[in-house]
Amino acid sequence: MNVTIRVHRFTPKPEEDRARRHSSSPFGAKARNGSPFGSSPSRRRVRGKHWTQDYAIQVQPGQTVLDCLLGIKRDTDPTLAFRYSCGHGICGSDAVAINGTPTLLCTAKVEDYAKPESGQNGGANAMADEGFRPTATKENVVANNASVNDSNQSYDDGRSRIIPSSGDPNNLGGFDDSNGAAANSDSPSNLGLIEIAPLPGFPVLRDLIVDIDQMMSQIKKLEPYLKADGKLATTEDGKIDMFEYLQRPEELKRYELLSNCISCGVCEGSCPVYAGGEAFIGPAALIAASRFINDSRDDDTNARLNAIATADGITACQSVRACSRECPRGIDVGEEMWQLTERVKNRQI
């Protein structure tokens, strides 16, 4: 089956070009680093070239979007950059936005995300981006045919509409010479389009690779490790009690699911507050804090609650609950944010 993979690509400017641009200005990057009003270096937008690129490929049923990108990088375009590691939804390193929805490349099935291309081969029932059907006039038909004919052309901004999966430059438009049918035709074998963009809310380093350093530093800031009193329990005969941290099943259940968080950033890319650039520590860091707040063995609960009860902490959460929609580990992040809000309100100060 045929599918078109549309990738939002980005190439940063060389470091020397960015430094030379501000070298003569007293308000350059060096002067702004110490300002309390400037953005942090990890959140500062990297300048470079943005464009979209389409790849027409053939896929098998059950393939993931990661399989598609690996095939493109191997057979068609070795310059395509994306991040992945385990390929099984465990490491969380391949988080991107597919059709605008943050998710993992390795768990996203092609048949679940492929959609018909808007305005192409849709006839009178095709819907415009604004949600209205176009009027079937002679002018619209001519304009639509012209846009289809021009869809395989290259543009001055470097955007290539179709790159054939075979790598043959003469096979433009994804035509299959074996049967004369176009790869992007309206046929049962054409799955449609999958659009892939970098994870929202994170600075883009190259193509689909984003900088997650700020998210990891925010998690580290809330000290995601067990804090006990340090006193070893002993038995009646003075020996160390090997079961000093023994928990009941209901105590384990309170945080067990939270310990499965893989810090992929999907919840942060879904959050309109964090991805919108507001001052917010983010749901990933708050989930890490909640894991130990709910642990009966931890003795620093009040200090943890005070640490997140700040203007850029749980207070900045707007309870939209968009962070719960696509968690690959099944954590109801929005519910956890609500529970933390209640715990902060009722904490012992």
C-alpha positions, 0 to 999 in steps of 0.5 A: 500500500502507498502512503505519503510521509510529510516531514517538517524539516529544519537545518540550523545555521552554523554556530559561527554564522549565529555568533557573527550576527551579534558580534558587533551588538552590545545587546547580543547573546553574551549580554543577555545571558545574565539578564533575569528577564531573558529566556534560558539558553535551552528555551531560546529558539535556534535559527535556521531553515524550515521546510516540509518534505514529502516522501511517497513510499510503500508500506506493509500492514502493521508497520509503524511510522518509525519503520517508515522513517527508517526505510526513508533514511536507509533507501531514499534520504540519508539526511533525514534526522530523527531520534529513537533507541529501543523501538518498543515504547520503553525509552521514550526517545522518539516522541514527535507530533504525528498529525498534530498529536504528540506520540511515539514513532515506534507505537504509532501504526501507519493505518491509524494515522494515515488520512486523505490528503485535503483538497486532492482527488476529493471531488465535491465532497472534499472539505477545505481547511476552514471546514467548508466545501468548495463551490463546484465552479469552472474556475475552482475545477481549473484551479484544483487541476493546476494545483495537482499538476504543480504538486510534484514541482520543486520550490525555491524554498527547498520544499520538495513535494514528492520523493519517490521511494525507489530513488529514481529521479525520473519517477516523479510523482510516485508513479509505478511503471508496472501498472501505470497507476499513480502512487497518490491516486484515489485508489483503495491501495492509497492510505493517504498522508501522515504529517510528522513534526517535532514535539511542540514546546521544545527547541528544535535541533535538527528535523525531528530532534528536539532539545530535552535538556530543560525537561530533564533539568526540571525533573532533577530540580524536584529531586526524584529520589527517595528521601528517608530519615536514614535510621536503620530499623533493628529487630529485638535482638539488635540486628538490622531489620531487612523489611524496614521498607516493607509496604502493603499492596495498597501503599504500592498501588498509589505510586506504582503506575507513576514509576512507569513514566519514561520522561518522553515529553509527550504530556508536555508537548500536549500541554497548551501551557508548557508547549505555549511557552508559558513559565511552567515546570511541566507535567513530566517533572510534576509526575516525577514529584508525585511518584515520591509524594505518594510513596509511603516510605518517603519522609519529605512530603511537605518539602516536596509539596512546598517545592511545587507550590510556586507560580511556575509549579502546579499553580500554573496548571490550568487543568485542561487535561490534554496531557492525559490523552496520549500517555504511552504508559497509560498514566492519567496525567491530568488526574495526577495534576488535579490530585497534586493541586488538592494536596498542595491546598491541604498541605501542612505549612 
